[in-house]
């Protein structure tokens, strides 16, 4: 019987998934026990443990050493399809063991190296990493602290994005779950059954989600003359510039900047985006949004019209969005969050808005949407509403670009009183995706440009953006100044 609280588990988790364990060249006595416990917990769920991967395998577990690089040919993320003659790459999770002393030593090293105003590249030089990797480690460390820098080093050396890092000597004291966007939630060992149930649930959550990035272009294209007449593209570029001045967007992480491996795009995008944003264009009756950052590098801090897409709807099957092409410019698909950015409006009211030309039109109550890999340290409840995402998403986060995340975002903002009631004086609402970042929504404010209410609230202290993203359940409690301040567990609190 599982010890994970049912109220914190997603209702859509799959049963009967197929799991295969493929040992890497490095293992320890602790990892051998861990694998034994994990496979037993999978069996108790009713999942199938296979002797080797095949076409039906959903999840591959493997091992790698801590602090040492493996060759790209040893990486199952990069080679499982060829090695086992599969038509697709299953979810791959690499198990790594660090002793308490090894973990503390490397964490202290990063903490010290990051403390200098001008970091020394040599302090971020590690076996198996690209010469320019130090820049990524420094930027990531400044965003998420020494643990995030350590995470990126471990991912690069293990050549895998999903990592379970077990820390302990004879038995695990804690495990960290790493993923693409830089999550590092900590699972602490108190009772073995609960510990392994928790880890299995995290992996099953990752396997159970489906991508909703199968976007479809619509014809006919928008005439370029009409596109040029719109104020929205210029407003998006200005918002990117002003938000970047407030350090909202983080630098894009490029795999090649961390580690040099061939054909990485066969298994994972060559880079991942640092966020997205969109605003409603009344003339088009559609969202103008940033394009996906997985297809090509897109610096959200300085965008051009070629970095914009027009989202016109959501596919009936929910597997992606419809987007309109624009004559005379590059037309890449929209961001992976396109489905949730459009779908949330379907559950919320519409309002009347007068355009600068004096035309009155009906528009969604939510004007602009902004997502970034940032947290919110505090907010003023007189001006801003916090809408917590449902408990399962706080305990077991899901990946961006998935139907699960879209459902979670749509459901959360569907509960926002400031959006459900257009007359509510609060102009901004937000939610936090643990391990991922913040999602902010702005209402229409007369005389304001798109996103202006958001950046002005940042400047006024009504919305205090923070580089650290909560890694698990969180609450906001009142502080002496009347603001609501975030309270969450410290991922290093057990040390």
N, C-alpha and C positions, 0 to 999 in steps of 0.2 A: 504493500500500500504506500502510495506516494506521501511524502511529508510536506510537499510544496503546497502552500495555501491556494485553494481553488480560486479565490477572489483575485489572486495576482497572476493567474495563468490565462493566456489567450484561449478563447473558445474554439478557435479554428485550428489548433495544433493537430497535426497529422498523427495517425497511429499506423503501426506496421511499416515504418520506414526501414530501409535496408542499409545496414552499417557494415563496413569492412575495416579491419585494422591491418595496416601495412607498416611494419616496424621500419624506422629509419636506421641509419648506421649508429646512432647514439641512443643509448637508453641507460637508465639507472634502476636500482632496486625500487626506489620510490615510484618511478614511472611504471614499472611492471605491475605494482600493486594498484596504481591509479587506473591503468587500462583494464585490469581485472574487474575492479569495482564499476567502472563506467559501462563496460559491456554487460555486466550483470544487471545494472539498472535499466539499460536498453531492453534487455530480455523481459524484465518485469513489466515494462510498459506494453509489451506485446510486439516489440520491434524485432526485426530479423537480423541476426549477426551472421554475416557471410564469411567464408574462409578466404575469399579474394573478391575484388571488385568485378562487377559485370555490368551489362547494359542497364540493369534495374537498380544499381547502387545509388543511394541518395547522399550518403555521407562516408567520407574516408577519414579515418584517424591515422596519424603517423607521429613520429618523434623526430626531434632534432636537438643538438647540443646547445647549451646556453653559452653565449659569448663567442661562439665559433661559427664561421660561415660554412654552409654546405654548397656543393657545386650545383649549377642550375639543372643538371641532368638528374640530380637526386631529389629535386623539388617536385612533389606530386601535383602541386598546383599547376606547374608548367608542363609536366610530362605524363600525367595519369592517362590522358586520352591515348597517346601513342603507346605507352607501356602496356596498357590493358586492352587496347584496341576498342576504345569506347567512342560513341558518336558525340558525346558531350562530357564536360568535366563536372563531376559531382562536387558538392561542397566539401572542401578540404580543411580540416582543422589539425594543426600541428601542436603536439604536447611537448612542453619544454620544462625541465626541472632546474631550478637555481637553489642552491643552499641559502639559508638566511644570510650568511656572511657574504656570499657572492652578490646577492641582491642588494644588500645594504652598501657594499663597497661601490658598486656601479652607480647606484642611486646618489650616493654622496659625491661621487666623481662628477656626475652631471650637475648636481646642485651647485658645486663649487665652480665648475666651468661656466655655468650660465650666469654667475653672479657678477662677472666683469662687464663693464660697459662696452668694451671691444673684445669679444671672445677670441680666443686663440684657436685657429683651425686645427692645430695639432692635438688639442684637447678633445676634439671630436673625430679623430681619425681612428677607425676600427677595422680589423681584418674583414675583407670581403666587400667593403663599402666603396662607392665611387669617390674619387678625389674631391668632388664638389659636394659630397653628402653633408659636410659640416654645416653648410648654409641651411639645409632642411632641418637638421637636428637643432640648430640654434633657434630658428623661427618656430618650430614646433614646441621646443622647450619653453620659449617665452610665452607661447599661447597656453600650454597646458602644464607647465612645470617639468621637473626632471623626469617624472614618470612617463610623460608623453615622448620625451626625447629617447628614453630607454626603450619604449615600445617600438618606435620607428627603427631603432638599431636592431632590435630582435627580429622584426619583420623582414628587414633587409637581409640579415644573415641567414634566416631560415627560409627566405624566399617564399613566404606564405603570408597572407593577410590575416587570416583567422588563427589566432594563437591562444592556447590555454597555458599560461605560465604558472607553474606550481612552485611555491616558495616554501621551503622547509628542509629539515635534515633527514630524520628517519621517517617522518610522515608529513603530509602537507599541512601547513599552518594557514595558508590562504592560496587562492588562485585568482589570476587576473585574466579577464577575457578581452583580448585585443581584436580590433576589426579595422576595416578600410578607413573609416572617417576619424579614427583615433580614439575610440572608446576604450576605457580601461576600468570597468567596474570590478570591484573586489568581492570575491566570495570567501568568507572566512569560515574556517573549520571549527565548528562547535560540536556537532553531532554528525558522524559519517554519513548516515542515510540522507539527511537533509542536505549535506554538502554535495554529494554526488547527484542527488535528484535535481538540485539547482543547476548544476553544470549541464546535465543532460537536457533539462528544459531549455536552457539557453541555446544549445546546439539544435534541438528540434525546432525551436522558434526560427532559427536561421534557415533550416531546410524547408519549413512549411510555407514561407512567403513566396509570392510570385511577382515578377517584375511587371510594371505597367508603363513601360517605355516604348511600346510598339506604336509610335505616333504615325498618323496618316496625313499626308498633305491633301489639301482640297483645291479644286479648280472652280472657277477661273481665278487667276492670280489678281492681287490688288494692283491696280495701275500705279506706276511709280509716281505720276503726277499727284495722285491722291495721297500716297505715302508721304511725299515731300511737303504736302500742305498741313500735315498733322503736327501738333505741338508735342505729342507724347514721346516720339523717339528722342527729341532733344531734351525733354524733361527726364527721361531715363538716364541719358548720358550725364546730365547735371547731377542727378541723384547719386549716381555711381561716384562721381568726383567728390561730392560733399560727404557722402558716407565714408569714403576712403580716408578723408581728412580726419574723420573721427575714429579711425582704425577699426571699422566694423568688419571689413573683409580681410581674411587671412590669405597668405600667398598660396597659390595652387601647388599641390604636391605632385611632382613628376617622378614616376618610378625610376627613370633613367638618371635622375639627380641623386638617387639613393644607392642604386645598385645597377650594374651593367649586365643585362641578360638578354639573350636573343629572343625574338618572337614573343615578347611579353603580351602583345595585344591579342594573341590567341586565347589567353586565359583571363586577362583582366585589362581594363583600360590603361593606357599609358600614363594617364594623369587623372586626378579627380578634382572636381570643382570645389570651390570654397563657399558656395552658397548660390542663391538665386533671388531674383526679385521680379515683380510684375505689377502693372497698373492697368486699370480699365480705360479703354479709349471709347468715349461716347459715340464718336463718329463711325468707328468700325463696329461697335457693339461687340467687342472682343477684348481679350487681355493681350497687352504687349509685354512680352517676357524675355528674359535672357535665354540664350540657347544652351544646349547641353555642353558641359565642359569635358565630357568623356571622349567626344569625337575629335576635338582639337583643343589646344590651349586657349582659354578665354579668361582674360584678366578682368574680373568684375570691378576693379577699381578704375578702369578707363576703357569704357566700351564704345563701340561705334555702331552704326545701323546694321552692319553685318553680324553683330552679336545679338540681334534681336529677332524674335519670332512672334507670330500672331496666333494665339490659342483661341480657337473658335468653338470648342466643345469637347465632350468626352465620348469616346466610342461606346456604343450600347453594351458591349461586353466588358467595359471597364479596363481593358488591357492597354489603353493608351489614350492620347488626346488627338483631336483633329486640329491641324494648324494650316493657316492660309499662307500661300506663297506670295511674295512681293516681286513684281517685275523690277529688273535692273539691279538687284542686290543678291548677295549670297543668302541661301535659304536652308540653314541647318535646322534640325529638329529642336523643339524647346527643351527646357530643363527637365530632368527626371522627375521633378515635383509638379509637372504640368497638370496632372490629373487632379491632385488635391487643390491646387491653386484655383482651378476652374470649378471643380465639383462643390467646394464649400459654399459657393453662392447659391446653389440650388436649394439649400436648406434655410436660407436667410432671406429676409424681406428685400424688396427693391424700393428705391426712393426716387423722387424727382430732382433733377439737377439742371441748372441753367448754364449752358455753355458760354464761353466768352463772346460768342457771336449772338447771344441772346435767345438761343433755341432751348426750349425745355425738353428734356429727354428722361427716360426711365433708365436707371442704372442700379447695379448691385449696391447694397449698403456698404460693402467693403470696397474701398477704392484701390488701395495698394497693399501688396503682400511682400514681406521681406524675410528671407531666411539666411542665417549665417551660423558659422561654427563658433558661436559665442554664448555666454550665459547672461543672466540678468541678476545682478547682485541685490538690487532693491528697486522698488517702484513706489510711486505716490498713488494710493488708491482713489484719490479725488479725480485724477486725470486718466489713469491707466487701469485696465482690468486684466487680472491674471486668470486664465482658464486652465486648470490642470488637465493634462492628458490622462486618460483612464489608467487606473492602477496597473493593469498588465503591461502597458507600455513603459511605465516607470520601473518596473521590476525586470522586465524582459524586453529590452529595446529591439526594434526592427530596423532593417536597412532602408536607406533612402531609395526612392524610385520603385517602391513596392506597393502593391495594393493594400497591404496591411497598414503601412504608414499613412497612405492616403485616407483610409477609413478612420484611423485614429485622429488625424488632423481635422477632418470634416466633422467628426462627432464632437470633438472638443470645442471648436468654434461655433458649432450648432447650439452649444449651451451658453455662449457668451451673452449676457444680458445687455451689454452695451451694443451688440450687433442685432440682437433680436428686437430691441426697442430702439429704433433710429433716433428717438428724442433723448435718449440717455446722454448726458453731457460728456461722458468719457469718450475721447476720440481715438484711443489706441487700445488694442487688446493683444495679449501675447500668450503663448504656451511654450513650455520647455520640453524638448525631446532629450531625455537623459542620454548621455554619451554622444550626442549628436549636435544639438544646438538650439537656438531660439527661432521661433516663427512668430512674426509680428504682423498685425493687420491694422490698417489705418482707414478711418471713415472719411467721408467727403467733408472738407472744411472750406467754406467760401473764402476766396482770396488767397488760398494756399495752393502751391504747386504739388504734384505727386510726391509723397514721402516727406514733405516739409514738416508736417505735424510730428513725424517720427524724429527727424533730426533736431527739431526745436525742443522736443521733450527730452532728448538726450542732453542737450545743452543746459536745459533748466534743471536737470537732475530728477525729473519725473520718471525717467527710465534709465537706470544706471547699468550700462552694458559692461560686462566683465569678461576677461579672456578665458576664465575657467568655466567649463561646462559641467554641471552636476552629473554624476555617474550612476545615480540610482534615485530612489524616492526622495522627494523634496517637499518642503512646505515653506510658506512665507509667513513670518511672524512680525508683529509691530515692533519698531525700535523707538527710542525716546523722541526722535524727531517726527514721528507720525508716519514714516514710510514703512513699507513691508519689506523685510530683509530675509534673504534666502537662508534656509537651514537644511543641511544635507550631511550625509556621512562622509568622513574623510577616508579616501581609498588607502591611505597609509596609516590610518589610526590604529591598526592592530600591531604595528611594529613597536 
